[in-house]
Amino acid sequence: MTTVEDLPAGANDARGRVAELHAIREQVRRGPSERATEAQRAKGKLTARERIELLLDEGSFNEVEPLRRHRATGFGLEAKKPYTDGVITGWGSVHGRTVFTYAHDFRIFGGALGEAHATKIHKIMDMAIQAGAPLVSLNDGAGARIQEGVSALAGYGGIFQRNTKASGVIPQISVMLGPCAGGAAYSPALTDFVFMVRETSQMFITGPDVVRAVTGEEITQNGLGGADVHAETSGVCHFAYDDEVTCLEEVRYLLSLLPANNRENPPSVPCEDPADRSGDALLDLVPADGNRPYDMRKVIEEIVDDGEYLEVHERWATNIICALTRLDGRVVGIIANQPQSLAGVLDIEASEKAARFVQMCDAFNIPIVTFLDVPGFLPGVDQEHGGIIRHGAKLLYAYCNATVPRISIVLRKAYGGAYIVMDSQSIGADLTYAWPTNEIAVMGAEGAANVIFRKQIAEADDSDAMRVRMVKEYKSELMHPYYAAERGLVDDVIDPAETRHTLIRSLEMLRTKHADLPARKHGNPPQ
C-alpha cells in the first residue's frame, strides 16, 4: 500500500501540503486496492463506504480518524499499516437528524478488530452517548485480530461496556452485513435492534468447524447462524432482508420512528388520515365466536395511520405481534395477541419477545397500546420445564415497570393470568377499553363450568345437557361483555368502529403523563 513517504514531495508551502493531503484522502477513500474491492463485490457485498452512503442522507457524512493506523508489530503487521485500520467511523444525518455510525471494512484485515480499530469504535460510541444521538453499527468483520492477541480482546470489552452504558439512553442498531463470530456476536446482542441480510451475514459463537469437532454435527454457516435461523428460531435477529439496499432503507425507516435519545419524544409527522375515521371493517374482521381465528395484523392496519406499521421480530414467536406505528402522526408501540398462531396464547418465546419490546418502548418514551385476545398461557411439560413461570414474569415485570402512557383494549378472550399479564388495569394500565365481544374471566366457560358444577353434571340424568346449561349460566353471570365494566375493571365498552378515535383522544390526554419509580439503583427482573 502507498504510504506518505511514497508520495511525490510537494513544495514547502501551503498549496503543496494541501495537495499532499488531498492525495492521502483519495487513497483513504479508494481503500486498499481494486482487487480487494472486486473480491468484496464477488461475495455480493457492498463496500463499507457504499453502505454508509446508503444509510445516511446524501453528503452528510463526517469521518472521524480516517488516517488512523495500528501500531502493532510482529507477524508481518509492521509492514502493513493501512489507513482507517479496517473501520470507518463518523456521523451524519438520517432524515435530517444526527446519527453516528461505524462500518467494518472487510477489505482491510477482513474487518478484524485490533487495538487501533477498537479505539476508533470506542471514540465514536462515546461521542454518540455524549451527543445523545442514535448509533448504527455496520458489521462485517472476522472477529478479533489474532496477531494482536489480548489487546484485541480488550477492545471488545470496551465495546460491550459502552453498549451497556448506552442501553436505554440512545437507540443502538446493529446491521449484520457479513460474518460475526465468537465474542464479537455479543455486541449486537446488547443493542436494541439487529438487522441481517440473507446469505451474506451470519452470527454464531462457535462456527461449523468447531461444532463438527466437538459434537460431530455437520452444518453450514447459514444453517448454523444465518439470517433466517436468527429471525425464525433463535430470535437474535429482529429484521431479515434479501439485500443490503433494502436492509439499509428499513434501518432509515426504523430511525424515523425512534427519538434521538431517552430525553426526547419520537418525531411526530403531519397526518392526513382523519383522527375520527370510522373503522367499520373491524366489525367483520373479528368474529364474535372466540374459537374462530383471524389475522390481528388486519385489525392493526385498520386502526393505525394509513395502515402502515413496522413489525419487530415478525417471524419469531408469531403468536404475539410487536410493532411500531403512528396514530395521528405520533409514534406508538403496539403489542397484540395473534389468534392465527397458536390461538394467540402466551408461551416462553412470546413472553420474552413482548417483554423486551415493552422495555424498549418505555426507555424511549413510546406509548404502548395492547390488543388482547388471549386464551391463556400455553400448557405443556416443555413449557413448564422450560421456565414459563419466570419467562412469563418478564412480561409482567416489564409492563409493571413501564411509566409511558399505556392503553389496553380487550377484543375478545382475556382469560386467567394471561389477561393480567397483558397490561390489565390491575397492573397499571392508564386506560382499559373493551369491545362488546369481550370475554374477561378466570378461564373459558367450558372449563369453569366443569370445575364449579362438576357435582351437578355428574349426578344429572343427562350430563351433556346439564353441562350445556351450566356453561350458559356461567356465561350469563360472569362472562357477559359488561361484567368487567360494571366492576370498574375496564373504563368503557366501545364500538369497535370507534377504536382509532378513542385511542387518539386517550393518547392526547396522556401525552403529559408523568410517573416516578421508587428510588433504587435498579430492579432485579426475572431471568
Kinemage of the C-alpha trace (Angstrom):
@kinemage 1
@onewidth
@group {chain A} dominant
@subgroup {mainchain}
@vectorlist {calphas} color= white
{ca met a 1} P 0.000 0.000 0.000
{ca thr a 2} L 1.177 3.531 -0.728
{ca thr a 3} L 2.467 5.484 2.255
{ca val a 4} L 3.148 9.173 2.829
{ca glu a 5} L 6.807 8.529 2.122
{ca asp a 6} L 5.939 7.213 -1.347
{ca leu a 7} L 4.028 10.334 -2.337
{ca pro a 8} L 5.754 12.914 -4.549
{ca ala a 9} L 7.417 15.587 -2.470
{ca gly a 10} L 5.356 18.760 -2.561
{ca ala a 11} L 6.537 22.292 -2.352
{ca asn a 12} L 7.212 23.597 1.133
{ca asp a 13} L 4.186 25.824 1.042
{ca ala a 14} L 0.528 25.515 1.972
{ca arg a 15} L -0.587 24.535 -1.525
{ca gly a 16} L 1.901 21.711 -1.689
{ca arg a 17} L 0.847 20.417 1.717
{ca val a 18} L -2.839 20.662 0.789
{ca ala a 19} L -2.196 18.763 -2.434
{ca glu a 20} L -0.484 16.071 -0.378
{ca leu a 21} L -3.491 15.950 1.982
{ca his a 22} L -5.923 15.512 -0.905
{ca ala a 23} L -3.817 12.703 -2.321
{ca ile a 24} L -3.899 10.894 1.027
{ca arg a 25} L -7.633 11.442 1.368
{ca glu a 26} L -8.230 9.987 -2.072
{ca gln a 27} L -6.176 6.963 -1.126
{ca val a 28} L -8.241 6.529 2.035
{ca arg a 29} L -11.471 6.859 0.064
{ca arg a 30} L -10.450 4.240 -2.513
{ca gly a 31} L -9.452 1.705 0.090
{ca pro a 32} L -6.689 -0.891 -0.059
{ca ser a 33} L -6.900 -1.989 -3.696
{ca glu a 34} L -9.212 -2.633 -6.621
{ca arg a 35} L -8.580 -6.338 -6.186
{ca ala a 36} L -9.879 -6.232 -2.613
{ca thr a 37} L -12.934 -4.276 -3.734
{ca glu a 38} L -13.661 -6.781 -6.505
{ca ala a 39} L -13.374 -9.641 -4.018
{ca gln a 40} L -15.907 -7.914 -1.755
{ca arg a 41} L -18.370 -7.439 -4.605
{ca ala a 42} L -17.870 -11.022 -5.778
{ca lys a 43} L -19.449 -12.070 -2.480
{ca gly a 44} L -22.488 -9.928 -3.266
{ca lys a 45} L -21.495 -7.322 -0.683
{ca leu a 46} L -21.094 -3.549 -0.847
{ca thr a 47} L -18.040 -1.742 0.465
{ca ala a 48} L -18.128 -0.035 3.856
{ca arg a 49} L -18.325 3.443 2.308
{ca glu a 50} L -21.111 2.434 -0.072
{ca arg a 51} L -23.082 1.183 2.910
{ca ile a 52} L -22.588 4.438 4.794
{ca glu a 53} L -23.771 6.382 1.740
{ca leu a 54} L -26.973 4.314 1.663
{ca leu a 55} L -27.576 4.719 5.386
{ca leu a 56} L -27.025 8.466 5.712
{ca asp a 57} L -28.512 11.472 3.940
{ca glu a 58} L -26.566 12.381 0.826
{ca gly a 59} L -23.390 14.335 1.538
{ca ser a 60} L -23.915 14.367 5.302
{ca phe a 61} L -21.130 12.005 6.419
{ca asn a 62} L -18.308 13.419 8.554
{ca glu a 63} L -15.500 10.918 9.077
{ca val a 64} L -13.536 10.678 12.312
{ca glu a 65} L -9.912 9.470 12.362
{ca pro a 66} L -9.674 8.377 8.717
{ca leu a 67} L -5.863 8.484 8.955
{ca arg a 68} L -5.636 6.197 11.996
{ca arg a 69} L -3.165 3.288 11.676
{ca his a 70} L -2.264 0.479 14.039
{ca arg a 71} L 1.000 0.398 15.979
{ca ala a 72} L 1.286 -3.373 16.307
{ca thr a 73} L 4.379 -5.302 15.332
{ca gly a 74} L 5.126 -8.926 14.634
{ca phe a 75} L 3.576 -11.473 12.306
{ca gly a 76} L 4.167 -9.060 9.413
{ca leu a 77} L 1.889 -6.349 10.792
{ca glu a 78} L 4.628 -3.720 10.835
{ca ala a 79} L 4.788 -3.928 7.039
{ca lys a 80} L 1.062 -3.446 6.594
{ca lys a 81} L -0.411 -0.317 8.142
{ca pro a 82} L -3.431 0.754 6.074
{ca tyr a 83} L -5.358 3.919 6.808
{ca thr a 84} L -8.592 3.522 8.855
{ca asp a 85} L -7.287 0.203 10.275
{ca gly a 86} L -10.315 -1.560 8.863
{ca val a 87} L -13.155 0.505 10.333
{ca ile a 88} L -14.773 3.731 9.126
{ca thr a 89} L -16.275 5.896 11.866
{ca gly a 90} L -18.168 9.174 11.909
{ca trp a 91} L -21.520 10.882 11.957
{ca gly a 92} L -24.086 12.183 9.501
{ca ser a 93} L -27.845 12.538 9.335
{ca val a 94} L -30.881 10.371 8.606
{ca his a 95} L -33.975 12.369 7.646
{ca gly a 96} L -32.095 15.435 8.836
{ca arg a 97} L -31.351 14.111 12.352
{ca thr a 98} L -27.862 13.303 13.618
{ca val a 99} L -26.811 9.640 13.598
{ca phe a 100} L -23.411 8.154 14.481
{ca thr a 101} L -22.098 5.095 12.704
{ca tyr a 102} L -19.156 2.778 12.283
{ca ala a 103} L -18.621 0.305 9.457
{ca his a 104} L -16.145 -2.559 9.316
{ca asp a 105} L -14.139 -2.616 6.079
{ca phe a 106} L -13.741 -6.284 5.246
{ca arg a 107} L -11.149 -5.398 2.612
{ca ile a 108} L -8.669 -4.499 5.375
{ca phe a 109} L -7.629 -7.383 7.653
{ca gly a 110} L -11.015 -8.968 6.947
{ca gly a 111} L -12.569 -6.288 9.141
{ca ala a 112} L -10.873 -7.907 12.159
{ca leu a 113} L -10.683 -5.818 15.321
{ca gly a 114} L -7.332 -4.701 16.655
{ca glu a 115} L -6.343 -2.113 19.262
{ca ala a 116} L -6.489 0.952 16.976
{ca his a 117} L -9.646 -0.349 15.290
{ca ala a 118} L -11.339 -0.772 18.699
{ca thr a 119} L -10.185 2.646 19.918
{ca lys a 120} L -11.892 4.280 16.942
{ca ile a 121} L -15.128 2.473 17.745
{ca his a 122} L -14.872 3.405 21.429
{ca lys a 123} L -14.474 7.051 20.487
{ca ile a 124} L -17.482 7.170 18.170
{ca met a 125} L -19.619 5.347 20.750
{ca asp a 126} L -18.603 7.876 23.411
{ca met a 127} L -19.436 10.696 21.018
{ca ala a 128} L -22.873 9.238 20.314
{ca ile a 129} L -23.650 8.902 24.024
{ca gln a 130} L -22.458 12.427 24.802
{ca ala a 131} L -24.315 13.938 21.826
{ca gly a 132} L -27.487 11.977 22.606
{ca ala a 133} L -27.857 10.547 19.096
{ca pro a 134} L -28.508 7.033 17.713
{ca leu a 135} L -25.619 4.689 16.916
{ca val a 136} L -25.744 2.336 13.919
{ca ser a 137} L -23.024 -0.302 13.514
{ca leu a 138} L -22.475 -1.843 10.067
{ca asn a 139} L -20.883 -5.167 10.957
{ca asp a 140} L -18.752 -7.140 8.506
{ca gly a 141} L -15.723 -8.449 10.371
{ca ala a 142} L -13.761 -11.602 11.078
{ca gly a 143} L -13.660 -11.106 14.849
{ca ala a 144} L -10.596 -10.325 16.936
{ca arg a 145} L -7.293 -9.700 15.134
{ca ile a 146} L -5.355 -12.765 16.241
{ca gln a 147} L -1.961 -11.160 15.567
{ca glu a 148} L -2.651 -8.538 18.253
{ca gly a 149} L -3.591 -11.077 20.910
{ca val a 150} L -5.237 -9.962 24.133
{ca ser a 151} L -5.222 -6.300 23.076
{ca ala a 152} L -7.920 -7.149 20.538
{ca leu a 153} L -9.994 -8.948 23.165
{ca ala a 154} L -9.747 -5.934 25.460
{ca gly a 155} L -11.052 -3.839 22.593
{ca tyr a 156} L -14.236 -5.914 22.523
{ca gly a 157} L -14.609 -5.467 26.258
{ca gly a 158} L -14.617 -1.700 25.764
{ca ile a 159} L -17.345 -2.010 23.133
{ca phe a 160} L -19.532 -4.202 25.366
{ca gln a 161} L -19.130 -1.800 28.275
{ca arg a 162} L -20.244 1.120 26.115
{ca asn a 163} L -23.158 -0.875 24.649
{ca thr a 164} L -24.373 -1.377 28.196
{ca lys a 165} L -23.785 2.241 29.182
{ca ala a 166} L -25.765 3.417 26.135
{ca ser a 167} L -28.625 0.937 26.689
{ca gly a 168} L -31.875 2.814 27.183
{ca val a 169} L -30.076 6.124 26.619
{ca ile a 170} L -29.663 6.218 22.825
{ca pro a 171} L -31.068 3.839 20.203
{ca gln a 172} L -28.462 1.253 19.178
{ca ile a 173} L -28.928 -0.617 15.913
{ca ser a 174} L -26.684 -3.432 14.665
{ca val a 175} L -26.727 -4.214 10.949
{ca met a 176} L -25.116 -7.550 10.148
{ca leu a 177} L -23.664 -7.485 6.630
{ca gly a 178} L -21.088 -10.245 6.872
{ca pro a 179} L -19.714 -12.768 9.371
{ca cys a 180} L -19.830 -12.166 13.115
{ca ala a 181} L -18.305 -14.950 15.182
{ca gly a 182} L -17.206 -15.589 18.740
{ca gly a 183} L -17.295 -12.807 21.308
{ca ala a 184} L -17.998 -10.249 18.570
{ca ala a 185} L -21.598 -11.518 18.459
{ca tyr a 186} L -22.288 -10.179 21.935
{ca ser a 187} L -22.199 -6.528 20.920
{ca pro a 188} L -25.195 -6.871 18.547
{ca ala a 189} L -26.989 -8.899 21.219
{ca leu a 190} L -26.613 -5.955 23.617
{ca thr a 191} L -28.153 -3.461 21.182
{ca asp a 192} L -31.821 -2.591 20.664
{ca phe a 193} L -32.303 -3.970 17.149
{ca val a 194} L -30.446 -6.422 14.912
{ca phe a 195} L -30.808 -6.435 11.120
{ca met a 196} L -29.436 -9.243 8.919
{ca val a 197} L -29.069 -9.931 5.197
{ca arg a 198} L -29.757 -13.417 3.897
{ca glu a 199} L -26.850 -15.481 2.549
{ca thr a 200} L -24.189 -12.860 3.336
{ca ser a 201} L -24.469 -12.396 7.118
{ca gln a 202} L -24.022 -14.984 9.845
{ca met a 203} L -23.754 -14.862 13.643
{ca phe a 204} L -22.536 -17.639 15.924
{ca ile a 205} L -20.371 -18.134 18.986
{ca thr a 206} L -18.654 -21.256 17.628
{ca gly a 207} L -18.540 -21.905 13.886
{ca pro a 208} L -19.382 -25.052 11.922
{ca asp a 209} L -15.823 -26.424 12.193
{ca val a 210} L -15.851 -26.256 15.990
{ca val a 211} L -19.355 -27.700 16.136
{ca arg a 212} L -18.248 -30.582 13.927
{ca ala a 213} L -15.138 -31.255 16.017
{ca val a 214} L -16.967 -31.174 19.349
{ca thr a 215} L -20.367 -32.685 18.566
{ca gly a 216} L -19.909 -34.386 15.211
{ca glu a 217} L -22.798 -32.376 13.749
{ca glu a 218} L -22.482 -31.254 10.129
{ca ile a 219} L -23.944 -27.847 9.357
{ca thr a 220} L -23.296 -24.891 7.067
{ca gln a 221} L -22.609 -21.336 8.227
{ca asn a 222} L -26.082 -20.195 7.167
{ca gly a 223} L -27.682 -23.271 8.703
{ca leu a 224} L -25.954 -22.524 11.987
{ca gly a 225} L -26.282 -18.760 12.186
{ca gly a 226} L -27.803 -17.291 9.038
{ca ala a 227} L -30.447 -14.583 8.868
{ca asp a 228} L -33.422 -16.937 8.642
{ca val a 229} L -32.198 -19.032 11.578
{ca his a 230} L -31.930 -15.983 13.827
{ca ala a 231} L -35.155 -14.417 12.521
{ca glu a 232} L -37.280 -17.552 12.997
{ca thr a 233} L -35.610 -19.836 15.542
{ca ser a 234} L -33.279 -18.049 17.942
{ca gly a 235} L -34.909 -14.608 17.996
{ca val a 236} L -31.491 -12.915 17.839
{ca cys a 237} L -32.425 -11.074 14.629
{ca his a 238} L -35.324 -8.585 14.572
{ca phe a 239} L -35.361 -7.955 10.806
{ca ala a 240} L -34.070 -10.037 7.862
{ca tyr a 241} L -33.887 -8.900 4.230
{ca asp a 242} L -32.735 -10.269 0.884
{ca asp a 243} L -30.274 -7.497 0.016
{ca glu a 244} L -28.258 -4.714 1.602
{ca val a 245} L -30.056 -1.857 -0.140
{ca thr a 246} L -33.470 -2.877 1.209
{ca cys a 247} L -31.982 -3.587 4.626
{ca leu a 248} L -30.437 -0.134 4.953
{ca glu a 249} L -33.625 1.537 3.688
{ca glu a 250} L -35.510 -0.188 6.510
{ca val a 251} L -32.893 0.936 9.039
{ca arg a 252} L -33.612 4.507 7.947
{ca tyr a 253} L -37.348 3.882 8.357
{ca leu a 254} L -36.839 2.490 11.857
{ca leu a 255} L -34.771 5.535 12.816
{ca ser a 256} L -37.657 7.762 11.704
{ca leu a 257} L -39.796 6.108 14.404
{ca leu a 258} L -37.296 6.490 17.248
{ca pro a 259} L -36.256 9.501 19.314
{ca ala a 260} L -32.638 10.649 19.312
{ca asn a 261} L -32.314 9.693 22.979
{ca asn a 262} L -34.251 8.911 26.138
{ca arg a 263} L -34.810 12.598 26.940
{ca glu a 264} L -36.790 13.253 23.784
{ca asn a 265} L -40.075 12.059 22.329
{ca pro a 266} L -40.180 10.224 18.997
{ca pro a 267} L -40.605 12.517 15.986
{ca ser a 268} L -44.184 13.284 15.006
{ca val a 269} L -45.291 13.918 11.434
{ca pro a 270} L -48.308 15.593 9.824
{ca cys a 271} L -51.143 13.113 9.366
{ca glu a 272} L -53.761 13.236 6.645
{ca asp a 273} L -55.571 10.144 7.907
{ca pro a 274} L -58.540 11.595 9.881
{ca ala a 275} L -58.337 11.013 13.620
{ca asp a 276} L -62.069 10.290 13.735
{ca arg a 277} L -62.046 7.901 10.776
{ca ser a 278} L -64.553 5.131 11.456
{ca gly a 279} L -63.272 1.553 11.379
{ca asp a 280} L -66.450 -0.174 10.297
{ca ala a 281} L -64.447 -3.004 8.707
{ca leu a 282} L -63.407 -4.130 12.200
{ca leu a 283} L -66.911 -5.487 12.777
{ca asp a 284} L -66.310 -8.043 10.042
{ca leu a 285} L -62.605 -8.676 10.661
{ca val a 286} L -63.031 -10.042 14.191
{ca pro a 287} L -65.534 -12.930 14.550
{ca ala a 288} L -67.670 -12.876 17.687
{ca asp a 289} L -67.059 -16.615 18.088
{ca gly a 290} L -63.947 -16.827 20.256
{ca asn a 291} L -62.912 -20.120 18.661
{ca arg a 292} L -62.601 -18.686 15.155
{ca pro a 293} L -59.155 -17.338 14.185
{ca tyr a 294} L -58.469 -14.086 12.350
{ca asp a 295} L -55.423 -12.055 11.386
{ca met a 296} L -54.656 -9.425 14.040
{ca arg a 297} L -52.452 -7.611 11.502
{ca lys a 298} L -55.565 -6.610 9.567
{ca val a 299} L -57.026 -5.136 12.758
{ca ile a 300} L -53.870 -3.099 13.298
{ca glu a 301} L -53.877 -1.897 9.674
{ca glu a 302} L -57.451 -0.699 10.019
{ca ile a 303} L -56.687 1.365 13.125
{ca val a 304} L -53.256 2.966 12.573
{ca asp a 305} L -52.330 5.874 10.294
{ca asp a 306} L -52.636 4.865 6.638
{ca gly a 307} L -52.406 1.196 7.607
{ca glu a 308} L -48.604 1.434 7.957
{ca tyr a 309} L -46.550 -0.189 10.698
{ca leu a 310} L -43.139 -1.798 11.213
{ca glu a 311} L -43.367 -5.231 12.796
{ca val a 312} L -40.471 -6.245 15.048
{ca his a 313} L -39.494 -9.939 15.205
{ca glu a 314} L -42.138 -10.685 12.581
{ca arg a 315} L -41.126 -14.331 12.131
{ca trp a 316} L -40.222 -15.275 15.712
{ca ala a 317} L -42.834 -16.038 18.365
{ca thr a 318} L -45.585 -15.355 15.846
{ca asn a 319} L -48.353 -15.811 18.426
{ca ile a 320} L -47.701 -12.240 19.516
{ca ile a 321} L -47.225 -9.102 17.401
{ca cys a 322} L -44.899 -6.242 18.344
{ca ala a 323} L -44.941 -3.236 16.045
{ca leu a 324} L -44.036 0.432 15.799
{ca thr a 325} L -46.558 2.653 14.084
{ca arg a 326} L -48.251 6.048 14.300
{ca leu a 327} L -51.624 7.282 15.498
{ca asp a 328} L -52.456 10.819 14.370
{ca gly a 329} L -48.812 11.267 13.392
{ca arg a 330} L -47.379 10.252 16.771
{ca val a 331} L -45.360 7.080 17.310
{ca val a 332} L -46.835 4.267 19.412
{ca gly a 333} L -45.784 0.715 20.151
{ca ile a 334} L -48.382 -1.994 19.631
{ca ile a 335} L -48.435 -5.389 21.324
{ca ala a 336} L -51.166 -7.772 20.233
{ca asn a 337} L -52.032 -11.442 20.524
{ca gln a 338} L -52.228 -13.164 17.129
{ca pro a 339} L -55.151 -15.658 17.028
{ca gln a 340} L -53.837 -17.080 13.746
{ca ser a 341} L -50.811 -18.558 15.555
{ca leu a 342} L -51.300 -20.952 18.481
{ca ala a 343} L -54.668 -19.239 19.031
{ca gly a 344} L -52.764 -16.240 20.415
{ca val a 345} L -51.625 -17.939 23.627
{ca leu a 346} L -48.643 -16.692 25.585
{ca asp a 347} L -45.650 -19.018 25.733
{ca ile a 348} L -41.988 -18.655 26.654
{ca glu a 349} L -40.846 -17.014 23.420
{ca ala a 350} L -43.866 -14.714 23.097
{ca ser a 351} L -43.357 -13.522 26.678
{ca glu a 352} L -39.675 -12.759 26.059
{ca lys a 353} L -40.387 -11.014 22.758
{ca ala a 354} L -43.107 -8.777 24.175
{ca ala a 355} L -41.188 -8.018 27.389
{ca arg a 356} L -38.150 -6.714 25.515
{ca phe a 357} L -40.391 -4.631 23.263
{ca val a 358} L -42.187 -3.097 26.252
{ca gln a 359} L -38.824 -2.212 27.811
{ca met a 360} L -37.620 -0.605 24.581
{ca cys a 361} L -40.796 1.482 24.244
{ca asp a 362} L -40.602 2.569 27.870
{ca ala a 363} L -36.923 3.512 27.552
{ca phe a 364} L -37.574 5.730 24.533
{ca asn a 365} L -40.841 7.402 25.560
{ca ile a 366} L -43.051 5.467 23.158
{ca pro a 367} L -46.661 4.980 24.384
{ca ile a 368} L -47.856 1.369 24.442
{ca val a 369} L -51.172 0.111 23.073
{ca thr a 370} L -52.084 -3.513 23.815
{ca phe a 371} L -54.730 -5.503 21.932
{ca leu a 372} L -55.885 -8.553 23.889
{ca asp a 373} L -57.340 -11.757 22.533
{ca val a 374} L -55.578 -14.299 24.713
{ca pro a 375} L -56.912 -17.672 25.905
{ca gly a 376} L -54.141 -18.093 28.487
{ca phe a 377} L -50.616 -19.454 28.763
{ca leu a 378} L -49.621 -22.433 26.625
{ca pro a 379} L -49.922 -25.620 28.695
{ca gly a 380} L -47.377 -28.423 28.438
{ca val a 381} L -44.469 -30.150 30.113
{ca asp a 382} L -41.955 -28.444 27.820
{ca gln a 383} L -43.285 -25.024 28.754
{ca glu a 384} L -43.254 -25.716 32.480
{ca his a 385} L -39.819 -27.303 32.442
{ca gly a 386} L -38.558 -24.519 30.181
{ca gly a 387} L -39.477 -21.958 32.824
{ca ile a 388} L -42.738 -20.418 31.598
{ca ile a 389} L -43.193 -19.028 35.125
{ca arg a 390} L -40.033 -16.911 35.070
{ca his a 391} L -40.296 -16.091 31.368
{ca gly a 392} L -43.927 -15.033 31.701
{ca ala a 393} L -42.890 -12.946 34.690
{ca lys a 394} L -40.542 -10.984 32.405
{ca leu a 395} L -43.538 -9.598 30.530
{ca leu a 396} L -45.376 -8.887 33.767
{ca tyr a 397} L -42.338 -7.081 35.177
{ca ala a 398} L -41.835 -5.047 32.014
{ca tyr a 399} L -45.422 -3.791 31.970
{ca cys a 400} L -45.471 -3.047 35.714
{ca asn a 401} L -42.201 -1.135 35.414
{ca ala a 402} L -43.233 0.947 32.374
{ca thr a 403} L -44.114 4.599 33.018
{ca val a 404} L -45.068 5.629 29.468
{ca pro a 405} L -48.768 6.015 28.588
{ca arg a 406} L -50.356 2.543 28.461
{ca ile a 407} L -53.742 1.691 26.959
{ca ser a 408} L -55.195 -1.800 26.581
{ca ile a 409} L -58.183 -2.956 24.568
{ca val a 410} L -59.840 -6.352 25.024
{ca leu a 411} L -61.160 -7.527 21.657
{ca arg a 412} L -62.394 -10.996 22.580
{ca lys a 413} L -60.951 -13.523 25.048
{ca ala a 414} L -58.897 -12.437 28.044
{ca tyr a 415} L -58.535 -15.406 30.360
{ca gly a 416} L -56.647 -16.089 33.553
{ca gly a 417} L -53.118 -14.992 34.304
{ca ala a 418} L -52.535 -14.072 30.670
{ca tyr a 419} L -55.239 -11.395 30.972
{ca ile a 420} L -53.491 -9.887 33.991
{ca val a 421} L -50.041 -10.010 32.366
{ca met a 422} L -51.196 -8.346 29.133
{ca asp a 423} L -51.387 -4.890 30.732
{ca ser a 424} L -54.614 -5.159 32.644
{ca gln a 425} L -55.838 -2.258 34.745
{ca ser a 426} L -54.688 -4.045 37.888
{ca ile a 427} L -51.012 -3.843 36.869
{ca gly a 428} L -51.104 -0.187 35.949
{ca ala a 429} L -52.633 0.362 32.513
{ca asp a 430} L -53.733 4.003 32.364
{ca leu a 431} L -56.888 3.241 30.403
{ca thr a 432} L -58.559 -0.055 29.522
{ca tyr a 433} L -61.298 -0.496 26.964
{ca ala a 434} L -63.227 -3.500 25.714
{ca trp a 435} L -65.242 -4.342 22.636
{ca pro a 436} L -68.774 -5.758 23.072
{ca thr a 437} L -67.324 -9.134 22.033
{ca asn a 438} L -65.024 -9.303 25.097
{ca glu a 439} L -64.917 -12.257 27.474
{ca ile a 440} L -62.843 -11.476 30.562
{ca ala a 441} L -62.731 -14.368 33.012
{ca val a 442} L -60.544 -16.699 35.058
{ca met a 443} L -60.916 -19.343 32.345
{ca gly a 444} L -63.164 -20.330 29.459
{ca ala a 445} L -66.792 -21.086 30.236
{ca glu a 446} L -66.463 -24.821 29.440
{ca gly a 447} L -63.572 -25.309 31.847
{ca ala a 448} L -65.130 -23.130 34.518
{ca ala a 449} L -68.453 -24.977 34.391
{ca asn a 450} L -66.718 -28.349 34.638
{ca val a 451} L -64.998 -27.189 37.833
{ca ile a 452} L -67.810 -25.270 39.531
{ca phe a 453} L -70.705 -27.571 38.591
{ca arg a 454} L -68.932 -30.916 38.365
{ca lys a 455} L -71.152 -32.475 41.039
{ca gln a 456} L -74.400 -31.366 39.396
{ca ile a 457} L -73.147 -32.511 35.990
{ca ala a 458} L -72.056 -35.910 37.333
{ca glu a 459} L -75.375 -36.529 39.131
{ca ala a 460} L -77.610 -35.371 36.277
{ca asp a 461} L -79.561 -37.921 34.227
{ca asp a 462} L -78.350 -36.197 31.062
{ca ser a 463} L -74.857 -34.942 31.937
{ca asp a 464} L -74.263 -33.394 28.498
{ca ala a 465} L -77.456 -31.348 28.667
{ca met a 466} L -76.612 -30.280 32.216
{ca arg a 467} L -73.111 -29.213 31.126
{ca val a 468} L -74.549 -27.081 28.305
{ca arg a 469} L -76.973 -25.487 30.753
{ca met a 470} L -74.270 -24.748 33.317
{ca val a 471} L -71.956 -23.289 30.696
{ca lys a 472} L -74.741 -20.977 29.571
{ca glu a 473} L -75.438 -19.994 33.172
{ca tyr a 474} L -71.763 -19.252 33.874
{ca lys a 475} L -71.518 -17.094 30.740
{ca ser a 476} L -74.629 -15.107 31.576
{ca glu a 477} L -73.495 -14.498 35.177
{ca leu a 478} L -69.742 -13.888 34.890
{ca met a 479} L -68.734 -13.599 31.236
{ca his a 480} L -71.150 -11.139 29.691
{ca pro a 481} L -69.465 -8.186 27.922
{ca tyr a 482} L -70.330 -5.673 30.639
{ca tyr a 483} L -69.329 -7.665 33.726
{ca ala a 484} L -65.819 -6.128 33.913
{ca ala a 485} L -67.120 -2.639 33.121
{ca glu a 486} L -69.725 -2.868 35.886
{ca arg a 487} L -66.927 -3.565 38.350
{ca gly a 488} L -64.600 -0.867 37.061
{ca leu a 489} L -62.061 -3.302 35.613
{ca val a 490} L -62.375 -1.661 32.217
{ca asp a 491} L -63.031 2.025 31.710
{ca asp a 492} L -65.586 1.620 28.949
{ca val a 493} L -67.033 -0.761 26.401
{ca ile a 494} L -66.615 0.843 22.990
{ca asp a 495} L -67.896 0.374 19.466
{ca pro a 496} L -65.039 -1.301 17.526
{ca ala a 497} L -65.527 1.256 14.751
{ca glu a 498} L -64.556 3.996 17.227
{ca thr a 499} L -61.291 2.345 18.310
{ca arg a 500} L -58.980 4.626 16.340
{ca his a 501} L -60.653 7.808 17.533
{ca thr a 502} L -60.795 6.563 21.134
{ca leu a 503} L -57.086 5.706 21.144
{ca ile a 504} L -56.042 9.031 19.642
{ca arg a 505} L -58.089 11.057 22.129
{ca ser a 506} L -56.822 8.981 25.037
{ca leu a 507} L -53.173 9.249 23.964
{ca glu a 508} L -53.542 13.003 23.565
{ca met a 509} L -54.755 13.248 27.159
{ca leu a 510} L -51.885 11.031 28.388
{ca arg a 511} L -49.221 12.968 26.494
{ca thr a 512} L -48.241 14.905 29.626
{ca lys a 513} L -48.275 11.854 31.897
{ca his a 514} L -45.506 11.848 34.487
{ca ala a 515} L -44.798 8.917 36.762
{ca asp a 516} L -41.878 8.303 39.088
{ca leu a 517} L -40.487 4.933 40.075
{ca pro a 518} L -39.260 4.287 43.627
{ca ala a 519} L -35.691 5.393 44.343
{ca arg a 520} L -33.377 2.447 43.684
{ca lys a 521} L -30.201 1.573 41.876
{ca his a 522} L -32.113 -0.765 39.550
{ca gly a 523} L -34.680 -3.521 39.779
{ca asn a 524} L -33.943 -7.237 39.683
{ca pro a 525} L -36.131 -8.523 36.857
{ca pro a 526} L -36.767 -12.255 36.424
{ca gln a 527} L -34.257 -14.000 34.189
